[in-house]
Amino acid sequence: IERGRVVTDASISLDGRTVAVRTYREIRFFARNSAGQLHPVPERPVCDIAGLEPQGEGIDWWDAETLALTSEQGLYPAGTVFLVRCPVR
């Protein structure tokens, strides 16, 4: 597996319908059905975050189009939170 495509974290939206899955380079979105199965969301394109953080790890929802990202280590002080907008088409 290419290092940049390794899943580092995931977070479910406040309404419980969408899961954001983070790798070192991108965020992908999946719909969660009533059985808990995940399926890609076509109207939510892949959100490119390559180069934003050298060791990006965590993700959580800030609002419906914005995600909070945190890093394990890197160029920024510990505890730095990046907000990234990943709009719906």
N, C-alpha and C positions, 0 to 999 in steps of 0.2 A: 504494500500500500504506500502510495506517495505520502510523505509526511504532512503536507499541506491539506490533505483530505481526511485526516484522522479526526473523528468526532471528539471534541473536548468538553462539550456541555450541551444541554437542551433545556428548554423552558416551555411550559404550557401557558397559553394566554389566559387572561382573567376570566374570559367567558368559557374556557375549557375546550374550545373548538379547534384551536390552531397550536401546533408545536413548532417552535423555532429550534433548529438544530445547527449548532455552531461547529465549524472546523477552524483551523488556523487561517484559512483564506476566504471563507464564505459562510453565509447563513442561508439555509434552505428551509422552506416552510412546508408543513404537512398538516392536512386536516385529520382530525381524530373522530372516528365514527363511534356509535354507541357501544360497539364491542371492544373499543380501545385500539383498533387497527389504524395505522397511519397511511395516508395516501397523499402524493404530491398535490400542491395547490397551484393550478395553472395561472391563476391571476396574481400570484405572488412570485415574481421572478427571483432568481438567485441574487442575493445581496452580496456584492463583492467587498470584502474587508481586507484584502491582501495588502500587506505593508503598514496597516494601521498600528499594529502592535507586534513586536517580535516574538512574544510568547503568550498570545491571547488564549485565555482559558474559559472564563465564565460568561454567562449570558442570562439576562432576565428581561421581562417586558417592562417598559416605561409607560407606554400607551399603545394604542392599536397599530401605530406605524413606526414607533421608535423603540429601540432595544438598548439596554445598558450592557456594556461589555467591560470585563475586568481582566487583568493580566496577572500571571504568576510572577513575572520578572520582566525587566526590559529597560527602556530608556527613561521611563517616567517613574516618579516616586510610588512606593507601595500604596495601594488604596486609590489610585487614579481610576476614575470611571469615565469611559467614552460613551457618548450617546450617538447612535447611528440610526438615521431614518431609512426605513425599508418600505417605501409606499406600496400600496395595492394598486394594480393597473386599473 
